[in-house]
Structures are given as C-alpha cells and as structure tokens.
C-alpha cells in the first residue's frame, strides 16, 4: 500500500511540474524612442534614456529594466 501511495504522490508531483511550465519567451521586447545623441563637451552628461521605453509581450512595461552600456563612451575626448 505504501508503494502505491508513493507512486501516486510522485506521479502527481511530476504532472504538476509539467503543467506549471511556461512556453519559452521567444519574442524580443519592443524598444521605442532610441536615437543618436549629439553631445557637446563641457556640458552635463546626457540623459541616455530620455524618451526611451520598452514593452514585452509577456512582461508588459519593462522600461525600468533598460540598462545603458557606457563601457565605450568617452565624454572627454573629441570625436564621433
């Protein structure tokens, strides 16, 4: 009897895990408002996210999760 109960509990647990799995999120977020920025030396750092928003088909508004990679930005050297 114990074996039957253990098998039933295991089967129920396995079926519960399978039922809870979500479809993979394969649609990328839609980002709007991204644009080139013209910066003039000596002025304050630009607001890179001004007017930028992001929406995802599953997670909705994800604007607060946008990260700006400034690793190759040099505001002290003239150039393009």
N, C-alpha and C positions, 0 to 999 in steps of 0.2 A: 504494500500500500504506500509506503514511504517513497518508493521508487516512482510510482505513478504520480504522486504529488510533486516530486522534484522535477520530473519530466514536464508536467503541466506548467509549473512555475517558470521553468527555463523557456519553454515554447512561448508562453505569454510574454515574457520579458523580451525575447527575440522579436516577436511580432510587434511589440510596442516600439522598439528601437527602429525597426524598418518603417513603421508608419510615421514616425516623427521626422524622418529625414526630409530635408527640403530639396527642391530642384536646384541645380547649380545656377548661380547668378552669372550669366554669360553676356548680358547686355551692359556695356560700359555706361558710366554716368554721362549726362549731357551738361557740358560746361558752356556758359554764355558770358559775354562781356569781356573775354580775354582780348587784350590788344597790346600793341607795341607802346612803349613808354619813351618819351624824349625827356632826358634828364640834363639839367644844366648844373655844372659844378658849382659848389658853394651853397646850393640850396639844400633844404632838408631832404631826407630820404623819401622817395616817392611811396605812395600807398599802392602797392602792387595789386591788391585785391579790390580796389575801388571799382564798383560796378560789376564785379565778377560773382557769379552764382553757379551752383552745381545741384542737379537733381538726378536721382536714381529711380529707376522703375520699381524697385523693391523698398529701398530705404527712404525714399522721399527727398526732402531738402537736406543735402549734405554739405551746404556751403561752409559751415563751421569746421568741417574736416579737411578743407583745402590746405595744403602745405606748399609754401613757396621755397624752392631750392635756390639759395643765394650763393652757392659754392663758387660760381664762376662770375659773380657780379663784382666789379671793381669801380666804385664811385669816385675814386681818387685819381684815376688815370684817364686822360682824354682819349677819345676814340669812339668807335661804334660797337 
